[in-house]
Amino acid sequence: MTRMTILLLTVSSVSAAVGQLLLKKGADGRSEILDFVNAPLILGLAFYAGGVLIWIYALSVEKLVSVYAFTALTFVLVYLGGAFLLHEQISRPALVGIALILAGLYLIAGFESHA
């Protein structure tokens, strides 16, 4: 995997994570259908869509198993964003899990780029 692809996949993961956090903010406490038409939801969809487009490009130049590993980065970013931006609880075991996920992603992306 090239450095450019890793950069693109990182941007894609950040974009998808920002989208998820905005979707949560836009959906939080809403119950009526028209309440779901709001700026955070629209922005969230735009960020998420941007991430998907970058993701699709990455799929066109790399193996699926390599690209799909970056789903884990999105998970980590959403988890950390939920904790730091939305003030959701974060546990020590979860931090260990995040470290293990990042180590696994490094191993997959790092070794794939040298294979």
Backbone hydrogen bonds, N-H to C=O, Kabsch-Sander energy under -0.5 kcal/mol:
donor,donor_aa,acceptor,acceptor_aa,energy
6,I,2,T,-2.2
7,L,3,R,-2.6
8,L,4,M,-2.7
9,L,5,T,-2.8
10,T,6,I,-2.1
11,V,7,L,-2.6
12,S,8,L,-2.6
13,S,9,L,-2.4
14,V,10,T,-2.6
15,S,11,V,-2.7
16,A,12,S,-2.6
17,A,13,S,-2.4
18,V,14,V,-2.9
19,G,15,S,-2.4
20,Q,16,A,-2.4
21,L,17,A,-2.5
22,L,18,V,-2.5
23,L,19,G,-2.6
24,K,20,Q,-2.2
25,K,21,L,-2.2
26,G,22,L,-2.9
27,A,23,L,-1.8
28,D,24,K,-2.1
30,R,27,A,-2.1
35,D,32,E,-1.1
36,F,32,E,-0.6
36,F,33,I,-1.2
37,V,34,L,-1.4
38,N,36,F,-1.1
42,I,38,N,-2.3
43,L,39,A,-3.0
44,G,40,P,-2.6
45,L,41,L,-2.4
46,A,42,I,-2.0
47,F,43,L,-2.8
48,Y,44,G,-2.6
49,A,45,L,-2.8
50,G,46,A,-2.4
51,G,47,F,-2.3
52,V,48,Y,-2.2
53,L,49,A,-2.3
54,I,50,G,-2.0
55,W,51,G,-2.3
56,I,52,V,-2.7
57,Y,53,L,-1.9
58,A,54,I,-2.4
59,L,55,W,-2.2
60,S,56,I,-1.2
60,S,57,Y,-0.8
61,V,57,Y,-0.7
61,V,58,A,-1.1
62,E,58,A,-1.6
67,V,63,K,-2.3
68,Y,64,L,-3.3
69,A,65,V,-0.7
70,F,67,V,-1.7
71,T,68,Y,-2.2
72,A,69,A,-1.4
74,T,70,F,-1.5
75,F,71,T,-2.0
76,V,72,A,-2.3
77,L,73,L,-2.7
78,V,74,T,-2.7
79,Y,75,F,-2.4
80,L,76,V,-2.8
81,G,77,L,-2.6
82,G,78,V,-2.7
83,A,79,Y,-1.9
84,F,80,L,-3.0
85,L,81,G,-2.6
86,L,81,G,-1.2
88,E,82,G,-2.4
95,L,91,S,-1.8
96,V,92,R,-2.1
97,G,93,P,-2.3
98,I,94,A,-2.6
99,A,95,L,-2.3
100,L,96,V,-2.4
101,I,97,G,-2.5
102,L,98,I,-2.6
103,A,99,A,-2.3
104,G,100,L,-2.5
105,L,101,I,-2.6
106,Y,102,L,-2.4
107,L,103,A,-2.4
108,I,104,G,-2.5
109,A,105,L,-3.1
110,G,106,Y,-3.0
111,F,107,L,-2.0
112,E,108,I,-1.9
113,S,109,A,-1.6
114,H,110,G,-0.6
114,H,111,F,-0.5
115,A,111,F,-0.7
115,A,112,E,-0.5
